[in-house]
């Protein structure tokens, strides 16, 4: 599939008609499973009810309330500790919140031969996303929220999280955790296209 390169006006064909250019070879029966219906249905309900009026934090709150979640987990990067504190404060108005920083149970890079160091002559601690997941698993969170975990660490966190995971923001050290900024800026678009011809 190359939907990103489609010139058939996908917003019209797919968005309005549900067009299937695979020739009907998609089995979507999983949507009918009782375990999946609340997720799909509530996502559609929020969009129908609120349109484009909710920010991501509000969407997470409304979704979690309607799913009956009571305890949220917040796994965050130490570089976004201030933002994590603010997000937790908002979520705590409605839910019990467990939060865990990426450096909890941090890995001594000198004891792990393959971990690169920024300053080879100094002691450094690597993030431990597996520990973050295990701590939130132990807390029995209903939903885990990622905030700025490094690329790769985010995947490990998702792999080991027992609760479903959603993303509040992803790490982008250059663009203030807004990776789409590179696509909105003509300068960045030009740079990316030139760098990766």
ABEGO torsion letter per residue (X at the ends): XBAAABAAGAAAAAAAAGBBAAGGABBAAAAABAAAAAAAAAAAAAAAAAEAABBAAAAAAAAAAAAGBABBBBBBBAAAAAAAAAAAAAAAAABBBBBBBAABGBBBAAABAABBBABAABBBBBBBAAAAAAAAAAAGBABBBBBGBBBGAAAAAAAABABBBBBABBBBAAAGGBAAAAAABAAAAAAAAAABX
